[in-house]
Amino acid sequence: MKTPFITKQQGEALAAQYPTPFHLYDEAGIRSNARALYKAFSWNPGFREYFAVKATPTPAILKLLAEEGCGTDCSSMAELVMSDRCGIRGEGIMFSSNETPAEEFQMAEQLGAIINLDDITHIEFLEKAIGHIPEKVCCRFNPGGVFSLGESNEGFQVMDTPGDSKYGMTRAQIAEAYKILKQKGTKEFGIHAFLASNTISNEYYPALARILFQLATELQQETGCHITFINLSGGIGIPYRPEQPANDIAIIGEGVRKAFEEILVPAGMGDISICTELGRFMLGPYGHLVTRAIHEKHTYREYIGVDACAANLMRPAIYGAYHHVTVLGKEDAPHDHKYDVVGSLCENCDKFAVERMLPKIDIGDLLVIHDSGAHGFSMGYNYNGRLRSAEVLWKEDGSSVLIRRAETLDDYFATVVW
Ligand SMILES: *Cc1c(COP(=O)(O)O)cnc(C)c1O
């Protein structure tokens, strides 16, 4: 059972103030989740979450997370500049980019960010771009092959194929990269890897940690480099479907602690800091796309047309991703109607729900599309001349604040040469 964080009455009050569609974020949920993450890793004094800005690139959200101790994980010029303008700079930024333009390395260096190198060839590229090699550098590792967890929560399997992914260095390259960096003056080293996305398993981070901790002990021996941090990156998932179990961050933190005690502590490497670059886990469940039913259509299927479309939330259209839908005020009504809930794009994939059992929907009903807090607004685009919506923060005290206005036609036309 998935319940929205607003009632129909609250939704209608918001819709009177902010025209639908809009993205709504739950401050209380974001804060308590961030606190649970920090608590789960409190055994590691240097722990830090670098929020993956691409998931929700909204200054009010970055600042809110900064208040909870989070830095930012940036991968582009815009994300670096946004982080800086939010007052998050220096080692509060992890710059985990790939195919990086020289000026982005320059900006990262200027802001004092920790630079995470995606490839061994980037050492020379970085040195050329900024004129030296920083004292603290992270290298991204890719073990290749297939990554899978034998056991998973209630049959939700974790499998991904690092061997097919463009990211990171091979085992041999990362050792070589460390040696070159050391020779060029780097004193503090980090390891980063991202092996599977949206994992519904308390085993993913602990399994990844074991791989990286083992690698850290080997690299320290082989190269003599001082490894001071290990970055477990993103990948902890959220239950988009109501029947999926949620990850338990306390169990995940404890699993990583065990691996730490077993591998790093005996190797005399118990001073290593753990960091994470979670995006989806930090924001996903705490965002709703609020939209209104404006049309119904009865042809070969029953259609409900809403005022949001894939330009506001692209995941269903591109991945066939499931997003739960609640019709506000009808939470407890029998779900005895089968609908396609669709947006206005001239693309038949623009469907928020396909043959979904829902309560009878009337024109004017407000719908909540769940779990749109991460990779939701941020993936928005302007296809069909559709405009990006507003973003609104639902505050802990029950008030609301506009954190990004909706785009206007003037915004849309601003870059046009007529
Ligand atoms: C996308 C991304 C993340 C965040 O991933 P989530 O699945 O949202 O946790 C973290 N780090 C890097 C380098 C990424 O590209």
The ligand as a MOL file (V3000), in Angstrom:
LIG
                    3D

  0  0  0     0  0            999 V3000
M  V30 BEGIN CTAB
M  V30 COUNTS 15 15 0 0 0
M  V30 BEGIN ATOM
M  V30 1 C 23.5050 8.6840 -11.4930 0
M  V30 2 C 24.6850 8.6240 -10.5820 0
M  V30 3 C 24.5220 8.5150 -9.1940 0
M  V30 4 C 23.1710 8.4050 -8.5330 0
M  V30 5 O 22.5290 7.2300 -8.8630 0
M  V30 6 P 21.1630 6.8170 -8.1210 0
M  V30 7 O 20.7400 5.5930 -8.8630 0
M  V30 8 O 20.2320 7.9440 -8.2720 0
M  V30 9 O 21.5100 6.5340 -6.7060 0
M  V30 10 C 25.6570 8.5210 -8.4060 0
M  V30 11 N 26.8870 8.6070 -8.9410 0
M  V30 12 C 27.0970 8.7030 -10.2670 0
M  V30 13 C 28.4830 8.8330 -10.7790 0
M  V30 14 C 26.0080 8.7140 -11.1270 0
M  V30 15 O 26.2090 8.8070 -12.4490 0
M  V30 END ATOM
M  V30 BEGIN BOND
M  V30 1 1 1 2
M  V30 2 1 2 3
M  V30 3 2 2 14
M  V30 4 1 3 4
M  V30 5 2 3 10
M  V30 6 1 4 5
M  V30 7 1 5 6
M  V30 8 2 6 7
M  V30 9 1 6 8
M  V30 10 1 6 9
M  V30 11 1 10 11
M  V30 12 2 11 12
M  V30 13 1 12 13
M  V30 14 1 12 14
M  V30 15 1 14 15
M  V30 END BOND
M  V30 END CTAB
M  END
